[in-house]
Amino acid sequence: MYLVKTKLMDICLINIDNNSNKSIQPTSLIGMLWLQTHFESDKWEALSNNSVVISDENSKLLIEDATNAGLNIKSFAGISMVDVFQKNN
């Protein structure tokens, strides 16, 4: 039997507008715990609800810091279901 080690995402950053602002979405317990060490406790609920938005500049700093800490970070351009539906019709 072979064991395959798969590194899942810990934090996902999704572009939400044309200014490259990004929504922070923790996708693992490690990602959420790491974010809690970098945000004040009054932001933790917003983090868990994917309601925190940061600038492109701050997202680059977050990516660098989290990657150096060993987390797996992905950044995506936001695609809404409305955009997909309109393209297919």
C-alpha positions in Angstrom: 0.0 0.0 0.0 1.3 3.4 -0.9 0.4 6.5 1.1 0.0 9.7 -0.9 0.6 12.9 0.9 -1.7 15.6 -0.3 -1.3 19.1 0.9 -4.7 20.7 1.2 -5.3 24.4 1.2 -5.2 26.1 4.6 -6.3 29.6 3.5 -7.9 30.7 0.2 -7.9 34.3 -1.0 -10.5 35.2 -3.6 -10.5 38.4 -5.7 -13.8 40.2 -5.1 -13.5 43.3 -7.2 -11.5 45.1 -9.9 -9.2 46.7 -7.3 -7.9 43.2 -6.4 -9.3 43.3 -2.9 -9.5 39.8 -1.5 -11.8 37.8 0.7 -10.0 35.7 3.2 -11.4 32.2 3.5 -9.8 29.8 6.0 -10.2 26.2 4.7 -8.6 24.2 7.5 -8.3 24.4 11.2 -4.6 25.2 10.9 -5.5 28.1 8.6 -8.1 29.5 11.0 -5.8 29.2 14.0 -3.0 30.9 12.1 -5.3 33.7 11.1 -6.4 34.1 14.8 -2.8 34.8 15.7 -2.7 37.6 13.1 -6.1 39.3 13.7 -7.6 40.7 16.8 -10.2 38.6 18.6 -13.0 40.9 17.6 -12.3 39.8 13.9 -12.4 36.1 14.6 -16.1 35.7 13.9 -15.9 37.6 10.7 -12.9 35.4 9.7 -15.0 32.2 10.3 -17.8 33.7 8.2 -15.5 34.6 5.3 -16.4 38.2 5.8 -12.9 39.7 6.1 -11.6 41.6 3.0 -8.0 42.8 2.6 -6.2 44.8 0.0 -4.0 43.3 -2.7 -0.9 44.7 -1.0 -1.8 43.2 2.4 -2.7 39.9 0.7 0.8 39.6 -0.6 2.2 40.1 2.9 -0.3 37.5 4.3 0.7 35.0 1.6 4.4 35.5 2.3 4.0 35.2 6.0 1.7 32.2 5.9 3.8 30.4 3.4 6.9 30.9 5.5 4.9 29.4 8.4 4.3 26.3 6.3 0.7 26.9 5.4 -0.7 26.2 1.9 -2.3 29.4 0.4 -4.2 29.7 -2.8 -5.3 32.9 -4.5 -8.1 32.9 -7.0 -9.9 35.3 -9.3 -13.5 35.4 -8.2 -16.0 33.8 -10.6 -19.6 34.1 -9.7 -22.3 31.6 -10.7 -24.0 34.5 -12.5 -21.0 35.0 -14.7 -20.9 31.3 -15.5 -24.6 31.2 -16.3 -24.5 34.2 -18.5 -21.5 32.8 -20.5 -23.4 29.5 -21.1 -26.6 31.1 -22.4 
